[in-house]
Amino acid sequence: MTLEFLYRQPVEIRFGTGSLASLGETLRSLGASRVVVVCDRFLRARTEELRQSVPEIAGVFSDVEENPQLSGVEAAVRLIRETNADAVVGIGGGSTMDTAKFAAAIARSDAEAIAYFCGERPFPMDRLPMIAVPTTAGTGSEVTQVSVISHGSEKKTINNPAFMPRCAIVDPMLTVSVPPRTTMNTGLDAMAHALEGYWSRNHQPISDLTAIEAVRLVLENLETAWRDGTDLKARENMSLAALLGGLSFALPKTAGSHACSYPLSERYHLPHGEACAFTLDSFVRINADERLEHLARAVGLPDTDALAERIRELKRLGGLRTKLSELGEFDLDAVCREAAAHPLMRNNPVPMDEAALRRMFTALQ
Ligand code: NAD
């Protein structure tokens, strides 16, 4: 079979400790003069400090919640319109970056956010440039055209070029304050992105390379970053792992573990990373093939079993849930039905119907 693929990565990436200091220069290079910063309450004070060195900041929207809601997007859009902003900066974890992406994409239109959420209107061509500044090391949202937003209990992953950030400023210093449990959740999310991009049916050689390096970095640094959040080298390597993880799934998309994460998050309120990690080691065993054996050896492990075992160990170490009994009353039928029907399940290299998922989940009693 001949090789064919399309690779595209339009985001300008500035990586490095202290790189947040380049925000003003980045804004000026885009010709932006009035910007709205989107963040969550935890980062409000930090963002206020930024105003001293970045006079272009015209407003701060700091009410982003975890599992962000469309109402947050609407409020950010109102502020962008009121301040007549010409760029948006999202400083925070995936929840914040995804809110900022959605708001920047639609702020110049006159329609309501719900029309775009429901797919009633195509995203406008005329949109504001968005700068993504991650403060967790996990989602890779800084380099993807994905925004995950909920409306009520409906959580939607929308994949649209309108969401592609113009620039990513990845400053590992910003992750030093992330608490251990979130460090573990988000670090395993980065691992899931890399592995799922690698084994996705749409995998391709450039993403394969970033995936292998991302997995290696997570294996070598996540436990250290979890034990000692002030270890700057480990934090730097985890920020790089998350960025490379984002590049690994941006085009191939994710697969089985992410498909299962949606019912797990929606029904049992697991944070995104923990929900993906819940089945990740199971999928390593299910999807094990020659390519995955190659990855395992390339990251210094004897085989795919050792990779699955190490993921399980990291989950246990971080206090993440690993058994159905820890989730409360588990609705096996509903979870298997919803996961099997999720579009990302079609990317899994091994076909997984409800019966196969039932076997997988039953082994996690
Ligand atoms: P998050 O953004 O929800 O943040 C988790 C918690 O960490 C929050 O309480 C936040 O205040 C806190 N936090 C963030 N930065 C901190 C810091 N530096 N110090 C201390 N606390 C900090 O978590 P996340 O895992 O980064 O993002 C998850 C969201 O991203 C989910 O909604 C998920 O679906 C989405 N996601 C998006 C993509 C994408 O490509 N767009 C990819 C994966 C996940």
Boltz pocket constraint, residues with backbone or C-beta under 6 A from the ligand:
constraints:
  - pocket:
      binder: B
      contacts: [[A, 40], [A, 41], [A, 42], [A, 65], [A, 66], [A, 67], [A, 68], [A, 92], [A, 93], [A, 94], [A, 95], [A, 96], [A, 98], [A, 135], [A, 136], [A, 138], [A, 139], [A, 140], [A, 141], [A, 142], [A, 144], [A, 145], [A, 146], [A, 147], [A, 148], [A, 174], [A, 175], [A, 176], [A, 177], [A, 178], [A, 179], [A, 182], [A, 186], [A, 189], [A, 272], [A, 273]]
      max_distance: 6.0
